[in-house]
Amino acid sequence: MINKEKTFNLATFFCLYIAQTIPMSFFSTVIPVMMRQENFTLSAIGLLQLIKLPWIVKFLWSPIVDRHTATTGDYKRWIFSSELIYAILIFSVAMLDFKADFYTILTLIIISFVASATQDIATDALAVLSFSRKDKSMVNSMQSMGSFGGSMVGSGVLLLLFHQIGWNSLLPCLAVFVLVMLLPLFFNKGIQITPKLPQQRAKKADVLYFFTQRGIWKQIGFLFLYYSGLIGTLAMVRPWLVDLGYSVQEIGMMSGVAGTFVGFISAFAGGMIIRKIGRWRARILFAVFVLMATLYFLGLSYTQPTTPLLYGGIFLLWGSYGMATIVVYTTAMDCVRQGREGTDFTIQTVITHLSGMIMAILSGRIADMTGYHGLFFFDTCIAITSLVYSLTVLRKENTHNS
């Protein structure tokens, strides 16, 4: 059983993670819509993906956070100051006119994402240090649940509110929400870590030294492979549903709401399963689920799927993804060096983001050349490779670490 103090700690981290995700998800969803309404070109809208760049390159300044944190109070100061800047910038954007001040708004959003990414570095490092090895899967559940829940609210609920009350009324509420999510951390006195020693302070070169650790390339291979098959399918499910004749509203409900909600629930279940059966067995079990999801879509692509069959596939897809993220994040926490927790965890999450971007781009190319049959077959092959990799290359390390 998890005691009350631990439950409060987990809830605190959930609030921190969802505070990052909701504004970012909202901006990523609503700005392309507003740009199209203002007759921006599709090429310009495509370039909007660059606003997420701070989350890809955040490893560059993660050693600075590690170097200037030694106690719980240090981490709290980084988190509070980053979130305060985040909230102020969101509030500032609300005061501007979208069409007249577009480039100013874009600049402020990019800077706000730098602040949010910095909060994430400090939060991840504090999470690594605050929980025992047994409980790391549960705090990673909070991270994934915050991500799934934030995406569901930011790209769904807030999009509806945006159409009702507008840009200038919604964003101040979003800024206040970010600050309110800090309250659990402010009142939580139960998060305690062992202070770092001076010789454990991080250096800029630690980003490179991460890759020189013994056996680390096996983990890097795992990070690239583990749910790459799912990413390809996730990237192409919405276009496939369009080709099957479903409306934008139906697709939003099927994948954006129902699918994301299943991912949210599965992230919690994944943490409980890892805590119960250990990392080694969970890694294999979730890899089997990933393979089942890709096989399911491969089979569907040879039929004229009904709506219930598609819902079943979407639930399996998002459920597998939700659980797989937990084992990825939990094993990433196992591979951090003392005094470099934020740096090492950040590098590993960036690797998964890069892998996802590569797979999403590659999937589009494969689908264009071979159709959906070829795409889902390719995704299945990746899922098989991932399962075999986990059973063979990683077996020795995880037998004694389970």
C-alpha positions in Angstrom: 0.0 0.0 0.0 1.0 3.6 -0.6 0.8 5.8 2.5 -0.7 9.2 2.7 2.6 11.1 2.5 3.6 9.2 -0.6 0.2 9.8 -2.2 0.6 13.6 -1.6 4.0 13.5 -3.1 2.7 11.7 -6.2 -0.2 14.2 -6.5 2.3 17.1 -6.2 4.3 15.8 -9.2 1.1 15.1 -11.2 0.2 18.8 -10.7 3.7 19.9 -11.9 3.5 17.8 -15.0 0.0 18.8 -16.0 0.9 22.4 -15.5 3.6 22.1 -18.2 1.4 20.2 -20.6 -1.9 22.0 -20.8 -0.7 25.4 -22.0 1.8 23.8 -24.5 -0.9 21.5 -25.9 -3.4 24.4 -26.2 -0.9 26.6 -28.0 0.1 23.8 -30.4 -3.5 23.1 -31.2 -5.1 26.6 -31.4 -2.4 28.6 -33.1 -2.5 26.5 -36.4 -6.3 27.0 -36.4 -6.0 30.8 -35.9 -3.2 31.0 -38.5 -5.4 29.2 -41.1 -8.3 31.5 -40.3 -5.9 34.5 -41.0 -5.0 32.9 -44.3 -1.4 31.9 -43.5 0.1 29.4 -45.9 0.3 25.7 -45.0 4.1 25.9 -45.2 4.1 28.6 -42.6 1.8 26.6 -40.4 4.1 23.6 -40.8 7.0 25.6 -39.6 5.1 26.2 -36.3 6.4 22.9 -35.1 9.6 24.8 -34.4 8.0 26.4 -31.3 8.5 23.0 -29.6 12.3 23.2 -30.2 13.1 24.2 -26.6 11.8 20.8 -25.5 14.2 19.1 -28.0 17.3 21.0 -27.1 16.7 21.4 -23.3 19.5 19.0 -22.6 21.9 21.9 -23.5 21.1 23.8 -20.3 20.2 20.8 -18.1 23.7 20.7 -16.6 23.2 24.3 -15.4 20.1 23.2 -13.4 22.0 20.2 -12.0 25.0 22.3 -11.1 23.0 24.8 -9.1 20.8 22.4 -7.2 21.9 20.5 -4.1 18.8 20.5 -1.8 15.1 20.2 -2.0 14.9 24.0 -1.6 17.1 24.5 -4.6 14.9 22.4 -6.8 11.8 24.2 -5.5 13.3 27.6 -6.4 14.0 26.5 -10.0 10.5 25.1 -10.3 8.8 28.1 -8.8 10.8 30.7 -10.8 10.4 28.8 -14.1 6.6 28.4 -13.6 6.3 32.1 -12.6 8.0 33.2 -15.8 5.8 30.7 -17.7 2.6 32.2 -16.2 3.7 35.8 -16.8 4.5 35.1 -20.4 1.2 33.4 -21.0 -0.6 36.4 -19.4 1.4 38.8 -21.6 0.4 36.9 -24.7 -3.3 37.4 -23.7 -2.8 41.2 -23.9 -1.8 41.1 -27.5 -3.7 41.0 -30.7 -3.1 37.8 -32.7 -3.0 39.3 -36.1 -1.2 42.6 -35.3 1.3 41.1 -32.9 1.7 37.7 -34.4 5.6 37.5 -34.3 5.7 39.0 -30.8 3.3 36.4 -29.6 5.3 33.6 -31.3 8.5 34.9 -29.6 6.9 35.0 -26.2 5.5 31.5 -26.6 8.9 30.1 -27.5 10.5 31.8 -24.5 7.6 30.4 -22.3 8.4 26.9 -23.6 12.0 27.5 -22.5 10.8 28.3 -19.0 8.5 25.2 -19.1 11.3 23.0 -20.3 13.5 24.3 -17.5 10.7 23.4 -15.0 10.6 20.0 -16.5 14.4 19.4 -16.0 14.2 20.4 -12.3 10.9 18.4 -11.8 12.4 15.3 -13.3 15.6 15.5 -11.3 13.6 16.0 -8.1 11.4 13.0 -9.0 14.4 10.8 -9.5 15.8 11.8 -6.1 12.6 11.8 -4.1 11.4 8.3 -4.7 12.9 4.9 -4.0 13.6 2.5 -6.8 10.4 0.6 -6.1 8.2 3.7 -6.4 9.9 5.3 -9.4 7.3 3.6 -11.7 4.5 5.4 -9.8 6.0 8.9 -10.2 6.5 8.1 -13.9 2.8 7.3 -14.0 2.2 10.8 -12.8 4.4 12.2 -15.5 2.6 10.3 -18.3 -0.9 10.9 -16.8 0.0 14.6 -16.7 1.0 14.4 -20.4 -2.1 12.5 -21.5 -4.4 14.5 -19.3 -2.8 17.8 -20.4 -3.2 16.9 -24.1 -6.8 15.9 -23.6 -7.7 19.2 -21.8 -5.4 21.5 -23.8 -6.4 20.2 -27.3 -10.0 19.3 -26.5 -11.7 21.1 -23.6 -9.8 24.4 -24.0 -10.3 24.4 -27.7 -14.1 24.4 -27.1 -13.7 27.1 -24.5 -11.6 29.2 -26.8 -14.4 29.2 -29.4 -16.8 30.4 -26.6 -14.8 33.0 -24.7 -11.9 33.9 -27.0 -8.1 34.3 -26.8 -7.9 37.3 -24.5 -10.3 35.8 -21.9 -9.0 32.3 -21.8 -5.2 32.9 -21.5 -5.3 34.8 -18.2 -7.2 31.8 -16.8 -4.5 29.5 -18.1 -1.8 31.6 -16.5 -3.6 31.4 -13.1 -4.0 27.7 -13.5 -0.2 27.3 -14.0 0.3 29.1 -10.7 -2.4 27.2 -8.8 -0.7 23.9 -9.8 2.3 25.1 -7.8 0.4 25.2 -4.5 0.8 21.4 -3.7 4.6 21.8 -4.0 4.5 25.0 -1.9 2.7 23.2 1.0 4.4 19.9 0.6 7.1 19.5 3.3 7.4 15.8 2.8 9.6 15.8 -0.3 13.1 15.3 1.1 16.4 14.4 -0.7 19.9 13.8 0.4 21.9 17.0 -0.3 24.5 16.6 -3.1 28.2 16.7 -2.3 30.3 19.5 -4.0 32.1 16.9 -6.1 28.8 15.7 -7.6 28.1 19.0 -9.3 27.4 18.7 -13.0 29.6 20.2 -15.8 28.6 21.2 -19.3 30.7 18.3 -20.7 28.5 15.8 -18.8 26.1 15.9 -21.7 28.8 14.2 -23.8 30.1 12.0 -20.9 26.6 10.4 -20.7 27.3 8.6 -23.9 30.7 7.2 -22.6 29.1 5.1 -19.7 29.6 1.4 -19.8 26.6 -0.4 -21.3 24.6 2.9 -22.0 24.3 2.2 -25.7 22.1 -0.8 -24.9 19.7 1.6 -23.1 19.9 4.1 -26.0 18.9 1.3 -28.5 16.0 0.4 -26.2 14.9 4.1 -26.1 14.9 4.3 -29.9 13.2 1.0 -30.5 10.7 0.3 -27.7 7.6 2.0 -28.9 8.7 3.2 -32.3 6.2 0.9 -34.0 3.4 2.5 -32.1 4.5 6.0 -33.0 4.2 5.2 -36.7 0.7 3.9 -36.3 -0.3 6.8 -34.0 1.0 9.3 -36.6 -1.1 7.8 -39.4 -4.3 6.8 -37.6 -6.0 10.1 -38.1 -5.3 10.3 -41.9 -6.4 6.7 -42.2 -9.7 7.5 -40.5 -10.2 10.5 -42.9 -9.7 8.1 -45.8 -12.2 5.7 -44.3 -14.8 8.5 -44.4 -14.9 9.7 -40.7 -15.5 13.4 -40.0 -13.1 15.7 -38.1 -15.5 15.6 -35.1 -15.7 11.8 -35.1 -11.9 11.5 -35.4 -11.4 14.0 -32.5 -13.7 11.9 -30.3 -12.2 8.5 -31.3 -8.5 9.4 -31.1 -8.3 12.7 -29.3 -10.7 12.1 -26.5 -11.4 8.4 -26.1 -7.9 7.2 -27.1 -6.1 9.8 -24.9 -8.3 8.9 -22.0 -7.3 5.2 -22.3 -3.7 6.3 -22.4 -4.2 8.3 -19.2 -5.7 5.3 -17.4 -3.1 2.9 -18.8 -0.3 5.1 -17.6 -1.5 4.6 -14.1 -2.0 0.9 -14.6 1.5 0.6 -16.1 3.1 2.1 -12.9 1.2 -0.3 -10.7 2.1 -3.3 -12.9 5.9 -2.4 -12.8 5.7 -2.0 -9.1 4.1 -5.4 -8.8 6.0 -7.6 -11.2 9.3 -5.6 -11.7 10.9 -3.9 -14.7 12.1 -7.0 -16.6 8.7 -8.7 -16.8 6.8 -5.5 -17.4 9.2 -4.5 -20.2 8.4 -7.8 -22.0 4.7 -7.7 -21.2 4.3 -4.2 -22.6 6.4 -5.0 -25.6 3.9 -7.9 -26.3 1.0 -5.4 -26.0 2.8 -3.1 -28.5 3.2 -6.0 -30.9 -0.5 -6.9 -30.5 -1.5 -3.3 -31.3 0.5 -3.2 -34.5 -0.7 -6.7 -35.6 -4.3 -5.6 -34.9 -4.0 -2.6 -37.3 -2.2 -4.7 -39.9 -5.2 -7.0 -39.8 -7.7 -4.2 -39.9 -6.0 -2.7 -43.0 -7.1 -5.8 -45.0 -10.8 -5.3 -44.1 -13.5 -2.7 -44.2 -13.4 -2.0 -40.4 -16.5 -1.2 -38.5 -16.5 1.6 -35.9 -16.5 -0.8 -32.9 -13.4 -2.5 -34.4 -11.7 0.8 -34.9 -12.5 1.8 -31.3 -11.0 -1.5 -30.1 -7.8 -0.8 -32.1 -7.5 2.8 -30.9 -8.0 1.6 -27.2 -5.3 -1.1 -27.7 -3.0 1.4 -29.4 -3.2 4.2 -26.8 -3.3 1.6 -23.9 -0.1 0.0 -25.1 1.5 3.5 -25.6 0.4 4.6 -22.1 2.0 1.5 -20.4 5.1 1.6 -22.7 6.0 5.2 -21.7 6.1 4.2 -18.0 8.7 1.4 -18.5 10.7 3.8 -20.8 10.8 6.6 -18.2 11.3 4.2 -15.2 14.4 2.5 -16.8 15.6 6.0 -17.8 15.6 7.0 -14.1 17.7 3.9 -13.4 20.4 5.1 -15.8 21.2 8.5 -14.2 24.4 9.4 -12.6 24.7 11.0 -9.1 24.6 14.8 -9.4 23.5 14.6 -13.1 20.0 13.4 -12.6 18.3 16.2 -14.6 20.9 16.0 -17.4 20.8 12.3 -17.8 17.0 11.9 -17.7 16.6 14.8 -20.0 19.0 13.3 -22.6 17.1 10.1 -22.6 13.7 11.7 -23.0 15.0 13.8 -25.9 16.2 10.6 -27.5 12.6 9.2 -27.4 11.3 12.5 -28.8 13.8 12.4 -31.7 13.0 8.7 -32.3 9.3 9.7 -32.4 9.9 12.5 -34.9 11.9 10.3 -37.2 9.3 7.5 -37.1 6.4 10.0 -37.7 8.2 11.4 -40.8 9.3 7.9 -42.0 5.7 6.6 -41.6 4.3 9.3 -43.9 6.9 8.4 -46.6 6.2 4.6 -46.2 2.4 5.1 -46.3 2.8 7.2 -49.5 4.9 4.5 -51.2 3.2 1.3 -50.0 -0.2 2.3 -48.6 -1.5 1.6 -45.1 -0.8 -2.2 -45.5 2.9 -1.5 -46.0 3.0 1.0 -43.2 1.3 -1.3 -40.6 3.5 -4.2 -41.7 6.6 -2.0 -41.2 5.3 -1.0 -37.7 4.8 -4.7 -36.9 8.4 -5.5 -37.9 9.7 -2.7 -35.7 7.5 -4.0 -32.7 8.9 -7.6 -33.3 12.5 -6.2 -33.3 11.8 -4.3 -30.1 10.5 -7.4 -28.4 13.5 -9.5 -29.5 15.9 -6.7 -28.4 14.3 -6.7 -24.9 14.4 -10.5 -24.6 18.0 -10.8 -25.7 20.2 -7.7 -25.5 18.7 -6.4 -22.3 18.1 -9.7 -20.6 21.3 -9.9 -18.5 20.9 -6.3 -17.1 17.2 -6.8 -16.1 17.3 -10.2 -14.6 19.0 -8.9 -11.4 17.4 -5.4 -11.6 13.8 -6.6 -11.6 
